[in-house]
Amino acid sequence: MRRAAPHSDATLNNERQSGWRTIRRVAPYLWPADPAHAWVKRRVVFAMVALLLSKLVAVYTPILYKQAVDALGAKGVPDLALGAVGLTLAYGLARLMSNGFQQLRDAIFAAVGQRALRKLALETFVHIHRLSMRYHITRKTGGLSRIIERGVKGVEFLLRFLLFSIGPLVLELLLIAGILFYLFDVWYLAVVVLTIAIYVWFTFKVTEWRVKLRREMNDQDTDANQKAIDSLLNFETVKYFGAEAREAARYDGAMQAYSRAALKTAYSLAFLNFGQALLITSGLAAVMVMAAIGVQKGDLTVGDFVMVNAYMIQITMPLNFLGSVYREIRQALVDMGEMFDLLEQPAEVTDKPGAPALKVTGGQVELDNVVFGYDAERPILHGISLTVEPGKTVAIVGSSGSGKSTIGRLLFRFYDVVDGAVRIDGQDVRDVTQDSLHDMIGVVPQDTVLFNDTIRYNIAYGRDGASQEEIEAAARAAQIHDFISALPQGYDTTVGERGLKLSGGEKQRVGIARTLLKNPPILLLDEATSALDTETEQEIQGALARAGQGRTVITIAHRLSTIADADRIVVLEKGEIVETGTHAELLERQGRYAFLWQRQASEQEAA
């Protein structure tokens, strides 16, 4: 048990370092170095001025209250009644001014907070898109979106309370302590300082404990959320296997764990609130007893008693505020720390400094002794060498797991090769910008995923700014224009999430139209028809053939009947090229390709 302490201290130290890191990351949003954003600095300064005025008025307000009470208690002086009314009005006006300066402060600072929230949200969104394919396939979308949501929400809160809570609270407490010492004696100051010191110590200690509970609750919340999203994204699969009850039980189990963590958090909050109330009430009672004794002795007036009470209540409010603010700041630091961890996640695939844009003159694709594996311990490709001549169609076939789709991912540079090189017109894809590489390659995947928007939007995604005429021309080339025109809403028809409102063949045609609109010199067909029925596949094949005219085409195929007309066929087996040639040459050779062809033919006959 004694060995746990160093670990706890180290963990706490790491949390503090993470908190300071988060504050350092947020600070530039308050005080940007760019002269173009000088307005941000001005707003911060004006907000601080409004804050200072608010505190000065707030600290002077109880003095007006005391003077009004003393005036009302005076005898034999008729004008004092009028003075009491005036002082009462002044007291009310002072309270109004204090609140007014606070609201002015918030209004001035609002634009600063919103700017920071927008910039950080955009930075996170852009960074996530820069991260590699490997990162995205190992993370769950639901958990990722929850981290971003919580982190971005914490930005404005943290910015606001870094400026308007801790510093102003200290200022107000110092001013009140000085007034108590000046107007009364050192014992009043001693009680107030002791009360505040114990209160702050208690609050920070309990809050540190609660932060760990909140983190556990967040983890359970993230887990439950990603289970819900995962289940909804696989709605059809759930239905196919009648697994609604199973999914509900799985989700309920996650929510049960979340509920347990949330209850611990709620209980700890009740303990914190009661402890704070006990400490504040004890300090308040002690000071009020001292003031009451002073009034009884004739050393103090009733107005002094009332003023002491007003100051203690004024101390109580920001101290209660300190508790909640500290909790929220710690939580915001945790949430934003997770988001900054995400922002500091390095991209596996990056552009070299000063990398030029890819220049495609013919569209020759070359794989030069390529070695690659998703896991270092399990290589997929073993020294693949392959050249696709400009304007030619090369098909890559092989059994599952042979590395066919991996070649397509390396060409698009979702991953970098372990050894060897992938070149386009003699240019290593690692030496050019990823944006220019992606512009030159069009991909029609096995399962075309569409945005939950209109058909027009999904086709136009192929090229930003495309006109309606160009969209329709691409749709005609993909043989889907007539189908779209027959729909009640035509090109404005929404396709549903992931395109679920369209059939597999319709989605593939939209995907082909999108790629045709992009008009790339190199086309990658990654098993583009393997998920379709034979009749639909034959219809799509015509659209794909037209799409490949005048382009360098790499077809990754499962059904060999779809690539019989390819200029060259490459057969992969266990990450190595075992055969290459035309359809006729490979059949005549009676090797691996002929075996696959005969097996598929017999399967079709049996079907």
C-alpha positions, 0 to 999 in steps of 0.5 A: 500500500505504501508504494502507491503514493509515488505513483499517485504523486506522479499522476497528479504531477502529470495532470498539472503539467497537462493543465499548464500545457492546456493553458499555454495552448489556449492563451494565444486565443486571448492575446494573438500575435497577429496584428490583424487580430488586434481587436481581440486584445482591445476587447480583452482590455475593455473587458478587464476594465469593466471587470475592475469597475464592477469590483470597485463598485461592489466593494464600496456598496456595503459602506453605503448600506452601513451609512443608510442604516446609521442614518435611519437610526439617528435621532433628533436630526430631521434632515437625516431621514432625507439623507437615509433615502438618498443613501438607500437610493445610492446603495441600489444604484451601486448594486445596479452598476456592479451588475451592469459592469459585469454584463458589459464585461460578458458582452465585450468578451463574447466575441473573443470566446466565440472566435476561440471556439470556432478556430479551435473547432476548425483546427481540430476538424482539419487535423482529424482529416490529416491523420492517417488511415491507420489512426481512423480504423483503430479509433471509434467515431462515437468516442472521437466525436465525444472527445471533440464535443467536450473539448470544444465546449470547454474552450469558451468556459476556460477562456472566460473564467481564466480572466474573470474568476480567479484573478478578480476573486483574489482582488475582491477578497484583498479589498474586503480584507483591507477594509475590514482591517482598516475599519475594525481590527486585526481579529476580523481580518484573521478570522476571514483569512483563516476561513478563506484558507481552510475553505480553499484547501478543502475545496481544492483537495475534494475537487482533485478527488472529484476530477478522478471520478469525473474522468471515470464518468466521462470514460463510461459516457464515451463508451456508452455513446460509441456503442450507441453510434456503432449499433445505429451505423450497423442498423441493418446487421442488427435487424438481420440477426434479430439482435435488438435485445442484445444491443439494448443489453449491451448499451444498458450495460454501458449505461449502468457503468456510467450511472455508477460513476455518475452517482459517485460524482453526485455523492462527492458533490453533495459532500463538497457543498456541505463542507463548503457551507459548514466552513463559510457559515462558521466564519460568518457566525464568528465574525457576526458574534464579534461585531455583535459584541462590539455593538453591545459595548458601544464600540460599533454601530448597528450600521457597522454590524450590518456592513460586516454581515454584508461583507461576509455575504459578499465573500461567501458568494465568490467563494461558493463561485470559486468551488464551482469554477474550480471544479469546472476549470479542472473538468474543462482542463481534462476535456480539453487535455484529451482534445489537445492530445488528439491535436498532438497526435502526429500524422503518420503520412505527411508531406515533405517540406517544400514538396512539389505538386505531382505532374502527370504527363502520361499516367505511368504507375510503377511499383518498385520492389514494394515491401509493406505490412500494416503490422511490422510483424505481419508483412503483406507485400513482399517486394512487389514490382509492377509497371502500368503503362500510360493509358493501359488497364491492368487488373490485379487479382488473387485470393482474399488476403493476397494484398490486392487492396493494399496496393491501391491504398499505397498508391493513394498514399493512405500508408507509406511503403516500408521499403521500395517505392511507388512512382507516378511518371517517375515521381515518388509519391512520398516526394509530392504533396498529398493534395496533388496526388489525390487530385490525380487519382480517382477511386471507385471503391467496393462500397461507395459511401454517400453523404446524407445529402442530395444526389446533386451534392454527392455527384458534385463532390467529385469537383468543387464548383461543378455546374449543373450541366457538368453534373448531368453529363457525368451522370449520363456517362455513368448511366444514372441520369435517366433514373435520377430524372424519374425521381420526384425530386430529381437531383434534389433527392436525399440519399439517406445516411451512407446512401441507404435509400439507394440500391447497391447499383444506384450507389455505385453509379453515383460513385462512378459519376462522382469520379468521372466529374473529378476527371482524373488521369489515373483510375483505381477500381477497387473491387467496384462491382464485387458487391453487386448482382450479376445483372447489375454488375454487367450494367455497371461494367459498361459505365466503368469501361467508358470511365476508363477510356483515355486513362491509366486504369488499375482494377482490383477485382474478385470476379475474373469475368469483369477483367478479361478484357484488361491489357494485362492481368497480374496475379497476387498470392501471399503478397507476391506476383505469381503470374502476369499476362493477358487473359488468354495467355494466363488461361493457356499457361494453366497456372494459378489464374486458370485455376481461379477462373475454372473455379469461379466458372464452376461456381457460377454454373452450380448457382 
